[in-house]
Structures are given as C-alpha cells and as structure tokens.
C-alpha cells in the first residue's frame, strides 16, 4: 500500500491515496492559495510550483495554485489533473527524498490544518440540484400523492433537476439563519407569513465541473466523467412548509435559495476509482443518450449527526450510501447538456437527497420522521420532527479501503433564529 513520509492515521480521511484540493489562507496571514490535504496537514501547492516542481506548462505559466479559487485549475482538464496528482503523490511518497529531506521547503509548504482558514473551493457560476434517488423520490411521493402515484411519469426516464441559487452556496461551518416566507397550513384558508416551522436538511453530494462545453454543444455519456474535477459533501437546507405552498407550478424557490452548505475539500474522482460499483438497475431502459453499460457509481458511506443546544455530543440520525443513487453523475451531466446548455469551470451539480432502502438510510427529516408523524428520539430525552434553533448538523462520508480511507471531511452548519 502506498504510504507518505507524513504519518497518517488509518482512520484519517486524507491519506496519500486521496489528496483532495482546497483553497486556504494561513492564519498567520497571506493571500489565499491552493493546497491538498495530507493527514493533519495542508500541502501548499503554490510553494511547490514556485520551487519548480510542476514543470507542465499549463500549470506553471498560469500560476493556477496562486489563486483564490480552483477554477483555473479545473479548466485545464483531466489529463493535467492526472499529471499534477501523480507528481504530488510522488513528492509525498515515503521513499522519495525530494520533499522529505528538504527541511526548508517542507517548512514553507506544509501547514497544520489547525493553522489555516479554509475558503470556498470554487467561484460557483451556476448550481444545479438533481432529484436522483429513487428511494427518496418514492418516499416523498407516497407522503404527498399515495403509493399508486409515488413517482411522477417522467422520473424513470430522465434525471429530474432544477437550477439552484449559486450565490447562497456557503462553506462548511457557516451558520444558517432560519428563513421566513409564506406558508399555508392545511387548516388555514389563506397563507401566513413568518419563520419556517419545518426546516430540514438534505444529505447530498456534489461535483465540480472542469473544462465544460461550448453553448450549443453536448457532453456525451462517455465523456461526462472527464468533466468531473471532484466531489464534495452537500447539505441542501430546505424549508418544507414554504416549499409546499410555493412549488407549484415551477418548483422550489425561497424554500431552497437561502443556503446550501458544502465541505471545503474537493476529492478527485480519480481517487474514487478503487470504489467504483454498478448503479441500480434502470427500468425501463433509458433513451440512447442516457444508456450506460458500465459501473457508474461509487461505494461512499455517508452519515448525518445532529447536536442540539442541550446535547453534549452529536447523535447519528442517518447512514446512507452514494451507490443508492438511481441516476449516475455521468447521466446527469449528459442530460443537463443534451439541449445545448453550456457548463463552465466551477459549476456545481448536486445529487439531491441520497436515501437508501431502509428507514435509517433516509437522507432528510421529512422522510426520517415521515412528515412529522414519527419523531426522532434523542439521547438527552428530546425529540425532533424538524430542525430547531441552535441545532447543529454534521455530515460526513468516506470510502473504506484496505488500511486507509478516502474521506470527504465534514460539512457542518448551525441553525440561527430567524430575523425579527
């Protein structure tokens, strides 16, 4: 098994097999720059680049690691990403002396994670949220339409999605204020205005687009994964009562545009290759532009933990897996561009809530409490139907290898009271 000269705990999310990218700034001062996580440290790629360790012209001439976002690096494409990743792994390898034995370079390039501030990894021009979990869509459909009409007629024929709000995508650790809006309770004849009473989380994953495509062109299914720079954890907060009143006929609006939280480290899709698995069987067979005969998914274990203000530690409330998604990332990209829509470097696409076949695998409180009828019992004696002010949500995920993990870190957020 490949090992780094930097000691990495087997349960760490960031071994040499991972090397996720992020944007950081030292707490001691300085401009934002690009780094990778290795164990408890951040490796400053701008320092290595300045020292001549990235000879590939596409990287060195553009100073892509001396940037406040990953966009310029994302735009260079999968061949360059592969070359850079290979070079970083070589520099960190336990048997390679280049960085290991150069104390001066090591001191400049390595920062302990506790000594840096993580920043949003990309300048996100557009954000698209899909609805790709059959279990989630079925659960929601049963609640609102009954078993016979759980899935809408189009659901098994195309990846359903909508355009979200890029400006309110926030970094993990950012507090989320309870939104206000119109709601119409079933026992009321007219809508009410006020803070959302049914605030929810959604366990999702997202992926950043690399080079993208020209307007009017498409990205084929076979080329789609080459467009994926890397993946992050996503909590797409939802105000269910606002949504249920506003969503017809055009879908979510205020219920979803107030905040979407993402994790700071972007895990390269190349790091996930050992964990590739087949997606669920798709029936009926999709139209030709969506047909796939390969393994288009990944075995990524996902967890959600909740910590209320009165709780000493977080409590797990959900465990799911990325492999349950019915529609793959490649299918979602191919469908997104089939009409000629242009994707651009830094665009964020997200999966929608990831739920599994068992009750404990449901990726939202809407499902876990079955629309409020089955409260979650917490260890301190409290119950939850929806999120309360002061609640903190922690989502995490990883792929488990032999003696190592490819992890995504965490995406966290705490609920603040609505503005008065």
N, C-alpha and C positions, 0 to 999 in steps of 0.2 A: 504493500500500500504506500502511495506517495506521501511523504511527510515533509514538513517545513522545518527549518532550523529554529523557528519560533515555536515554542511549546504551545500546543493547542489541546485543550481538554476534549476527550471523545464525545462529550455532550455539547460542546460548543457548536454554534450554528455556522461558524466561519473557519473551517479548515482550508487547507491549500486546494482541496477539490472544489471549493465554492468560489471564493474571491468575488463577492458582489461589489458593484460600483456604487459610489455615493458622492455627494457634494458636502464638503465640510469646511470649517474655519477653526483654526486653533483658538482656544480661549485666551491665549496669551496675546492674540492679535494677528492681523494679516488678512489678506484677501481670500475669498472663497476659492477652493480648488478641488480637483477630483482625486479620490482615493479609493482603495479597496480595503475591505475588512479582512484581517487575518488574526484569528484568535481574539485576544482582547485589544488588538492594535488596529490602527489605520495606517496603511502604507500610502504615502503622498506620491502620486504618480507624476506630479509636476516637477518634483525634485529629481526623480529618476530620469525624466525626459530631459531636463536641463543638463544632467550629467552624461547624456548621450546614450542612454540605454534603450531608446526607442528610435532605431535608425530608419524605420519605414517613413518615407517622405510624407505620406498622407497625414501622419500623426505629428511628426516633428515640426514641419513647416507651419502648421496651423495652430500649434500650441493648444491642442484640444484639451489638455489636462490642466491648463491655467485658465479655467473658465468657471463661471458661477452656475453652470448647468451642464448636463450631459448631452445636450442637443447636438453640438458639433461633432462629438464622438459618435453618437448614434447615427448621424448622417453618413458616416464612412462605409457602413455596410458590413456584412457578416465575415467576409474574408479578412478585413482589417481587424475586426473584433477578435477573430481566432488567433491572428498573429500576435496581437497585444497580450491576450490571455496566456498564450504559450510562453511568451517572454517573461511575464510576471511570475508564472509558476516556476520557470527556470531560476529566476533571481531569488525566489523564496525557498528553493529546494534545499534540503538538509545537506546534500553532497556538493553544492555549488558555492564557491567561496566569494564570488563577486561582491555580494552584499553582506553576506555572513561575516566576512573578515575585514570589512571596511568600516571601522568604528565611526569615522567622521560622517560617511554617507548614511549609515544606519541611524545615527542620532538626528540627522536632518530629515530623513524620510519616514521614520516611524514615530507615531504619536499614540499614546494610550487613549482608548476611546473615551475615558472619563475626562480627558483634557481637550476635547474638541466639541464644537457645536455642529450638529447635523442640520443640513438645509434641505429644502425641497429638491429632489434629484433632477427635475427637468422643468423647462419652461413649457407648460402644457397649453398648446394652442387649442386643442379640441379634446373632448372627453365623451366617449360613447359607452353606455351601460347596456349590457345584454340581459337576457332572461333565459339562461341556457341550461338550468337544472330542471329536469322533468319532474323530479320529486317535489321540488319547491313549487313549480307551476301547478302541479296536480293538487297539492295541499291547499294552496290559495284558492284554486278553482272550486274545490269541494266546499270550502268555507262560504264562498260567495255565490256559487251557482249550483251546487249539488254534484253528486258523483257522476251523473249522466252527462253533465256539461262541464266537467272539470277543466279539460283542455280546450282552448279555442280551436276552430277547424284548421287554422294555419300553423299551429305550433309545431307539429311534427314534420312540416315541410320546409321551414326556414327558421334561422336564428332570429328571434324577435329581439328588438333593441330600440333604444331611444337616445337622443342626444342630450347629455347632461351638461352641467354648468362647470366649465374648467376653472373659472376664477375662484370658486369656493372649495377647490381641492386643497387640503391642508396637510401638513406633516404630522406624523405621529407625535403625541404629547400636547397637541394644541387643544385647549378647552373648546367645547362645543356648546353654544348657547341655545337653550330651548326655543324653537321657532314659534311665532304667532301666525295666525291665519284664520280663515273661515272654516267652520266645521258645522255639520248638520247631524246631530244625534237623531236616532230613529224615532224618538218620542217627541221631536220638535217639528213644527211646521215651517220654520224659517231658520236660516243659518245663524250661528252665533260667531262672535269674534273673540279670540283670546289665545293664550298659550296652548300648544298641543298637549292633549291629555294622553295620547297614545304614541309616545316617542319610542322608536325601535332602532335596532341595529341590523345590519345585514352582513353576514360573513361572505366575503368575496375575494377574488384575486384579480389583479390587473396586469397588463403587459404594455410596455412602451414600444412604439413603432420606430423603426430605424429609418432607412432612406425614403420609404413611401413610394408613391406613384404619381404620375402626371395626371392632371384633370382630364377626364375623358377616357383614361386607360383603366384596366382592371388588374388585379393581382390574382393569379390563378391559385387554386388549392395547393398545387405542387410547389409553388414559390412562396407561399404565405409564411411559413415558419422562418424563412430567411429574413423576413421583415421584423421579426420579434427580437428586440435587443435584450429584454429581460423582464422578469416578473416581480411584482410586489404584492404585499397583503393590502386588502382594501376593506374598510368599514364604510359602507354607503348608508349613512344615517337616514332614517325615514320617519316622517310624521304621518302615521296611518290614518288618523281621523281627518287631517287636512286632505290627504290623498283621496280618500273615499268620496269626498264631496267634489273635488276639482277634476278628477282624472278623465271623466267622460266629456267630450269625445276625443280629446287629444293626448291623454296620458298625464303622467306626473309633472308637476311644475314646482310650486312652492314647497311641496312635501319632500322634495329631494334636492333643491338647489341651495340649501343653507349650509351644508358641509358634507364633504367626502374625505375621509382620512386615509392616508397611505403610509406605508412603512418607508424608512429612509434608504434602505439598501436594496439595490436592483440586482436580482440574481440572474446571471446569464443563462439563457436557455440551454447553452452547451453544457452547463454544469448539471442539468437535469437529465441528460441523455441516459445514464445508467438506470433511471427510474421510469423510463417510458413504458406505458401499458396501453392496451386496447381500450377505446372508448366503448360505452354501452352500445348494444346492437340497435341500429336505427331502422324502425319500421313505421311507415312504408319507406322504401328506398328513396333517398333524396334525388332531386333532379341532377343531371350530369355534372353541372358546375360545382355541386356540393358533395359528390360521391367520393368516398375515400376507402381504400382497402388496407391501410396501414394502421399502426398503433399511434393514435393521435393525441393521447392523453398522458398524464404523469401521476405517479403514486405520491401525492403530497398530503401528509397528515395535517389536519387543521384543528385548532381548538379555540374556544371562546371562554374567557373567565370574566366574572363580574365581581366588583368590590364596592359595596355600598359604604356610605359615610360611617355607619356603625359597625363595620366589619374590620377585623384585624388583618385579614389576608383575603386575596381573591379566591373565588369559588368557581370551579369549572361548571359550565352550564351546557356546553355543546362540544361534540367532537365529530368532525366530518372529513371528507377527503375530496381533493380536486378531481379524482378519477370518476366521480359520480356524474360529472357534467355530461349532458347528452350531446351538446354541440361543442366541437373542439375549437381551440383558438384559431386554427387554420380555416375552418369552415366559417367562423365569424368574420375573419378578415376577407375571405373570398366573397362572402355575401355583402359585406359593407361596401366593397368596391365594384360590385358587378354592374352597377348603373353608371360607373364613371366617377364616383366620388374619390377625390384625392386625399390620401393620408400623408401626413408630414412628420418629420423627425420630432419626437417628443409627444406625439399624440398618445393619449391614454385610452385603452379599451379595457373594460371590466366585464366579468363573467355573469354578474347577477348573483343572487343568493345561492350558495352551494349547500344543498341539503342531500342527505342520504336516505336510505330506505327505512331506518329505524328512528324511533321518536327522539332519542338523544342525539341524532345526527341532523336535526333541523336547524338551519342556519339563521333563524330570526325568532324574536319573541312572539311574533304573530303566529308562527307555527308551534313553537315550544309550548305556549300557553293555550293553543287552539283558540285564537281570537279572544283571549281573556277568560276562558272557561276552566282552564286547568293551571292555576298559579304555580310558579316555581317556588319551592320551599328552600330558603337559605339556612345556612348552618347556625346563624345567630337568632333564628326564630322568625325572621321577617319573611315576607312573600314578595314576589314580583310578578306583575302582569305586564307592565310596561316600565320603561326606564324612569327613575326618579331623579330629581335634582341631587347632585353630589355623587351619583353612580359613576364608577369608572369601568370602562370596558377594555379588556386586553385580549387581542387576537394574536395567535402565533401559528407557525407551521414549519414543517421540515420533512425532508426525505431521509429515511433511515438506511444508511449503508452498513457495510461490514466494518465496524470500528470507527465510523465517522458519520456526521450528519451534514446534509446540505440544508441550511436553515435560512429563514427569512427575517429573523429577529422578531420584533413585535410591532403592532400598530395599536396605540392606546389613545383614549380620549375620555374626558370627564365632562359630565353634563352640568352646565351652569343654569341658574334660573333665567326665565325669560325677562327681557327688559320691561320695566314698568312704564 
